[in-house]
Amino acid sequence: MRLSTEKLKEDLGQVLDEVLETGIPVEIERKGHILKIVAGPTGNKLDNLEPHDVIVGDPESIVYIDWSKEWNGEVVL
């Protein structure tokens, strides 16, 4: 559905409710551009994360790395 900005102003609440109920986006024509009102995902944003394998090898092996040769004794706060 495509609406003018005037029609959107008149029926904003109804248009928003319709988008939420149907999931169908509404297009608005404004200054020669098309804008869309789209229902976004619900729930926790963290639920949308996908796992990524970023550690090559055994993750437990990095827990026991000896950094004593790299440390110069300086403490930075």
C-alpha positions, 0 to 999 in steps of 0.5 A: 500500500502506498500513501501520501503524507497527508493521508498518513497524517490523518490515519497514523494510528490506524496505519501503524496498527495495520502494519503491526497486525498484517506485517505488510509494509506501507510505503509513503511518498515524500518529496519524490522519495519512497519511505517504508513503515515496516514492523521490526522483529520482536524479542531480545536483540541478542536472540538474533545473533548467530554464532561465529567460530573465531578461535582457531584451535582449542579455546581452553589452550589460551587460558594457560598461555604464559605471558611472563616473557612478554610483560615488562613489569609496567602496570598501566591504569 
